[in-house]
Amino acid sequence: MAYSVDWVARIITVPLDDLTLVSGSVWSLNASAFWIEVRRLEASPTDGLGRPQALEFVNTQILSDIPYSPIIKLINGYTWKTGTTDKVITLLGPNSNLLDTFIPGDGVSVLANNSAGKTDDSGSGVQPQ
């Protein structure tokens, strides 16, 4: 099953099949994988093209000579939810605003991995592939 988007309501639905089981009722969602799938939907000539942009990627930023990690952001009023109930979803990968844009409900909790001090030590500073 693949992600779906209600382009009018600006809601992205992530199905359980696209989450990774950690254990029990704990699942994970990689922000880089989220980025790739939503970008694919945005590029769809039948649905996504011509719609307001859903994602923004803020590349590695240098502050006081320290390279801070990239940030994946849902923008333009887009939100997201899951097609599941009673789960805990941990966010993996780059910093994101996915916790802030999640539509709570159905017993689903989201745990962010964001950190104000998260730095990029890879030396690449490039978008997720």
Contact map, one row per residue, 1 for C-alpha under 8 A:
111000000000001011000000000000000000000000000000000000000000000000000000000000000000000000000000000000000000000000000000000000000
111100000000011011000000000000000000000000000000000000000000000000000000000000000000000000000000000000000000000000000000000000000
111110000001111001000000000000000000110000000000000000000000000000000000000000000000000000000000000000000000000000000000000000000
011111000001110000000000000000000000000000000000000000000000000000000000000000000000000000000000000000000000000000000000000000000
001111100111100000000000000000000000000010000000000000000000000000000000000000000000000000000000000000000000000000000000000000000
000111111111000000000000000000000000000000000000000000000000000000000000000000000000000000000000000000000000000000000000000000000
000011111110000000000000000000000000000000000001001000000000000000000000000000000000000000000000000000000000000000000000000000000
000001111100000000000000000000000000000000000000000000000000000000000000000000000000000000000000000000000000000000000000000000000
000001111110000000000000000000000000000000000000000000000000000000000000000001000000000000000000000000000000000000000000000000000
000011111111000000000000000000000000000000000000000000000000000000000000000011100000000000000000000000000000000000000000000000000
000011101111100000000000000000000000000000000000000000000000000000000000000001111000000000000000000000000000000000000000000000000
001111000111110000000000000000000000000000000000000000000000000000000000000001111000000000000000000000000000000000000000000000000
001110000011111000000000000000000000000000000000000000000000000000000000000000011110000000000000000000000000000000000000000000000
011100000001111101100000000000000000000000000000000000000000000000000000000000011110000000000000000000000000000000000000000000000
111000000000111111100000000000000000000000000000000000000000000000000000000000000111000000000000000000000000000000000000000000000
000000000000011111100000000000000000000000000000000000000000000000000000000000000111000000000000000000000000000000000000000000000
110000000000001111110000000000000000000000000000000000000000000000000000000000000000000000000000000000000000000000000000000000000
111000000000011111110000000010000000000000000000000000000000000000000000000000000000000000000000000000000000000000000000000000000
000000000000011111111000001110000000000000000000000000000000000000000000000000000000000000000000000000000000000000000000000000000
000000000000000011111100001110000000000000000000000000000000000000000000000000000000000000000000000000000000000000000000000000000
000000000000000000111111111100000000000000000000000000000000000000000000000000000000000000000000000000000000000000000000000000000
000000000000000000011111111100000000000000000000000000000000000000000000000000000000000000000000000000000000000000000000000000000
000000000000000000001111111000000000000000000000000000000000000000000000000000000000000000000000000000000000000000000000000000000
000000000000000000001111110000000000000000000000000000000000000000000000000000000000000000000000000000000000000000000000000000000
000000000000000000001111111000000000000000000000000000000000000000000000000000000000011100000000000000000000000000000000000000000
000000000000000000001111111100000000000000000000000000000000000000000000000000000000001111000000000000000000000000000000000000000
000000000000000000111110111110000000000000000000000000000000000000000000000000000000001111000000000000000000000000000000000000000
000000000000000000111100011111000000000000000000000000000000000000000000000000000000000011110000000000000000000000000000000000000
000000000000000001110000001111101100000000000000000000000000000000000000000000000000000011110000000000000000000000000000000000000
000000000000000000000000000111111100000000000000000000000000000000000000000000000000000000111000000000000000000000000000000000000
000000000000000000000000000011111110000000000000000000000000000000000001000000000000000000111111010000000000000000000000000000000
000000000000000000000000000001111111000000000000000000000000000000000001000000000000000000001100000000000000000000000000000000011
000000000000000000000000000011111111100000000000000000000000000000000000000000000000000000000000000000000000000000000000000000000
000000000000000000000000000011111111110000000000000000000000000000000000000000000000000000000000000000000000000000000000000000000
000000000000000000000000000000111111111000000000000000100000000000000001000000000000000000000000000000000000000000000000000000010
000000000000000000000000000000011111111100000000000000000000000000000000000000000000000000000000000000000000000000000000000000011
001000000000000000000000000000001111111110000000000000000000000000000000000000000000000000000000000000000000000000000000000000000
001000000000000000000000000000000111111111000000000001100000000000000000000000000000000000000000000000000000000000000000000000000
000000000000000000000000000000000011111111100000000000100000000000000000000000000000000000000000000000000000000000000000000000000
000000000000000000000000000000000001111111110000000000000000000000000000000000000000000000000000000000000000000000000000000000000
000010000000000000000000000000000000111111110011000000000000000000000000000000000000000000000000000000000000000000000000000000000
000000000000000000000000000000000000011111110011101011000000000000000000000000000000000000000000000000000000000000000000000000000
000000000000000000000000000000000000001111111001100000000000000000000000000000000000000000000000000000000000000000000000000000000
000000000000000000000000000000000000000111111111100000000000000000000000000000000000000000000000000000000000000000000000000000000
000000000000000000000000000000000000000000111111100000000000000000000000000000000000000000000000000000000000000000000000000000000
000000000000000000000000000000000000000000011111100000000000000000000000000000000000000000000000000000000000000000000000000000000
000000000000000000000000000000000000000011011111101000000000000000000000000000000000000000000000000000000000000000000000000000000
000000100000000000000000000000000000000011111111111000000000000000000000000000000000000000000000000000000000000000000000000000000
000000000000000000000000000000000000000001111111111000000000000000000000000000000000000000000000000000000000000000000000000000000
000000000000000000000000000000000000000000000001111100000000000000000000000000000000000000000000000000000000000000000000000000000
000000100000000000000000000000000000000001000011111110000000000000000000000000000000000000000000000000000000000000000000000000000
000000000000000000000000000000000000000000000000011111000000000000000000000100000000000000000000000000000000000000000000000000000
000000000000000000000000000000000000000001000000001111110000000000000000001100000000000000000000000000000000000000000000000000000
000000000000000000000000000000000000010001000000000111110000000000000000011101000000000000000000000000000000000000000000000000000
000000000000000000000000000000000010011000000000000011111000000000000001111000000000000000000000000000000000000000000000000000000
000000000000000000000000000000000000000000000000000011111100000000000001111000000000000000000000000000000000000000000000000000000
000000000000000000000000000000000000000000000000000000111110000000000111100000000000000000000000000000000000000000000000000000100
000000000000000000000000000000000000000000000000000000011111100000000111100000000000000000000000000000000000000000000000000000000
000000000000000000000000000000000000000000000000000000001111100000001110000000000000000000000000000000000000000000000000000011100
000000000000000000000000000000000000000000000000000000000111110000111110000000000000000000000000000000000000000000000001000011000
000000000000000000000000000000000000000000000000000000000111111000111100000000000000000000000000000000000000000000000000000000000
000000000000000000000000000000000000000000000000000000000001111111110000000000000000000000000000000000000000000000000000000000000
000000000000000000000000000000000000000000000000000000000000111111110000000000000000000000000000000000000000000000000000000000000
000000000000000000000000000000000000000000000000000000000000011111000000000000000000000000000000000000000000000000000000000000000
000000000000000000000000000000000000000000000000000000000000011111100000000000000000000000000000000000000000000000000000000000000
000000000000000000000000000000000000000000000000000000000000011111110000000000000000000000000000000000000000000000000010000000000
000000000000000000000000000000000000000000000000000000000001111011111000000000000000000000000000000000000000000000000011100000000
000000000000000000000000000000000000000000000000000000000001111001111100000000000000000000000000000000000000000000001111000000000
000000000000000000000000000000000000000000000000000000000011100000111110000000000000000000000110000000000000000000000111000010000
000000000000000000000000000000000000000000000000000000001111100000011111000000000000000000000110000000000000000000000001000010100
000000000000000000000000000000000000000000000000000000001111000000001111100000000000000000000111100000000000000000000000000000000
000000000000000000000000000000110010000000000000000000111100000000000111110000000000000000000111100000000000000000000000000000000
000000000000000000000000000000000000000000000000000000111100000000000011111000000000000000000001110000000000000000000000000000000
000000000000000000000000000000000000000000000000000001110000000000000001111111100000000000000000110010000000000000000000000000000
000000000000000000000000000000000000000000000000000011110000000000000000111111000000000000000000000000000000000000000000000000000
000000000000000000000000000000000000000000000000000111000000000000000000011111000000000000000000000000000000000000000000000000000
000000000100000000000000000000000000000000000000000000000000000000000000011111100000000000000000000000000000000000000000000000000
000000001111000000000000000000000000000000000000000001000000000000000000011111110000000000000000000010000000000000000000000000000
000000000111000000000000000000000000000000000000000000000000000000000000010011111000000000000000000011100000000000000000000000000
000000000011110000000000000000000000000000000000000000000000000000000000000001111100000000000000010011100000000000000000000000000
000000000011110000000000000000000000000000000000000000000000000000000000000000111110000000000000000001110000000000000000000000000
000000000000111100000000000000000000000000000000000000000000000000000000000000011111100000000000000000000000000000000000000000000
000000000000111100000000000000000000000000000000000000000000000000000000000000001111100000000000000000000000000000000000000000000
000000000000001100000000000000000000000000000000000000000000000000000000000000000111111000000000000000000101000000000000000000000
000000000000000000000000000000000000000000000000000000000000000000000000000000000111111000000000000000001111000000000000000000000
000000000000000000000000100000000000000000000000000000000000000000000000000000000001111100000000000000000111100000000000000000000
000000000000000000000000111000000000000000000000000000000000000000000000000000000001111110000000000000000011100000000000000000000
000000000000000000000000111000000000000000000000000000000000000000000000000000000000011111000000000000000001111000000000000000000
000000000000000000000000011110000000000000000000000000000000000000000000000000000000001111100000000000000001111000000000000000000
000000000000000000000000011110000000000000000000000000000000000000000000000000000000000111110000000000000000011110000000000000000
000000000000000000000000000111100000000000000000000000000000000000000000000000000000000011111000010000000000011110000000000000000
000000000000000000000000000111100000000000000000000000000000000000000000000000000000000001111100000000000000000110000000000000000
000000000000000000000000000001110000000000000000000000000000000000000000000000000000000000111110000000000000000010000000000000000
000000000000000000000000000000110000000000000000000000000000000000001111000000000000000000011111000000000000000001000000000000000
000000000000000000000000000000100000000000000000000000000000000000001111000000000000000000001111100000000000000011100000000000000
000000000000000000000000000000100000000000000000000000000000000000000011100000000000000000000111111000000000000001000000000000000
000000000000000000000000000000000000000000000000000000000000000000000011110000000000000000000011111110000000000000000000000000000
000000000000000000000000000000100000000000000000000000000000000000000000110000010000000000100001111111000000000100000000000000000
000000000000000000000000000000000000000000000000000000000000000000000000000000000000000000000001111111000000011100000000000000000
000000000000000000000000000000000000000000000000000000000000000000000000000000000000000000000000111111000000000000000000000000000
000000000000000000000000000000000000000000000000000000000000000000000000010001110000000000000000111111100000000000000000000000000
000000000000000000000000000000000000000000000000000000000000000000000000000000111000000000000000011111110000010000000000000000000
000000000000000000000000000000000000000000000000000000000000000000000000000000111000000000000000000011111000000000000000000000000
000000000000000000000000000000000000000000000000000000000000000000000000000000001000000000000000000001111111100000000000000000000
000000000000000000000000000000000000000000000000000000000000000000000000000000000000100000000000000000111111000000000000000000000
000000000000000000000000000000000000000000000000000000000000000000000000000000000001110000000000000000011111000000000000000000000
000000000000000000000000000000000000000000000000000000000000000000000000000000000000111000000000000000011111100000000000000000000
000000000000000000000000000000000000000000000000000000000000000000000000000000000001111110000000000000011111110000000000000000000
000000000000000000000000000000000000000000000000000000000000000000000000000000000000011110000000000000010011111000000000000000000
000000000000000000000000000000000000000000000000000000000000000000000000000000000000000111100000001001000001111100000000000000000
000000000000000000000000000000000000000000000000000000000000000000000000000000000000000111100000001000000000111110000000000000000
000000000000000000000000000000000000000000000000000000000000000000000000000000000000000001110000011000000000011111000000000000000
000000000000000000000000000000000000000000000000000000000000000000000000000000000000000001111010000000000000001111100000000000000
000000000000000000000000000000000000000000000000000000000000000000000000000000000000000000000111000000000000000111110100000000000
000000000000000000000000000000000000000000000000000000000000000000000000000000000000000000000010000000000000000011111100000000000
000000000000000000000000000000000000000000000000000000000000000000000000000000000000000000000000000000000000000001111100000000000
000000000000000000000000000000000000000000000000000000000000000000010000000000000000000000000000000000000000000000111110000000000
000000000000000000000000000000000000000000000000000000000000000000011000000000000000000000000000000000000000000001111111000000000
000000000000000000000000000000000000000000000000000000000000000001111000000000000000000000000000000000000000000000001111100000000
000000000000000000000000000000000000000000000000000000000001000000111100000000000000000000000000000000000000000000000111111010000
000000000000000000000000000000000000000000000000000000000000000000100000000000000000000000000000000000000000000000000011111000000
000000000000000000000000000000000000000000000000000000000000000000000000000000000000000000000000000000000000000000000001111110000
000000000000000000000000000000000000000000000000000000000000000000000000000000000000000000000000000000000000000000000001111110000
000000000000000000000000000000000000000000000000000000000000000000000000000000000000000000000000000000000000000000000000011111000
000000000000000000000000000000000000000000000000000000000011000000001100000000000000000000000000000000000000000000000001011111100
000000000000000000000000000000000000000000000000000000000011000000000000000000000000000000000000000000000000000000000000000111110
000000000000000000000000000000000000000000000000000000001010000000000100000000000000000000000000000000000000000000000000000011111
000000000000000000000000000000010011000000000000000000000000000000000000000000000000000000000000000000000000000000000000000001111
000000000000000000000000000000010001000000000000000000000000000000000000000000000000000000000000000000000000000000000000000000111
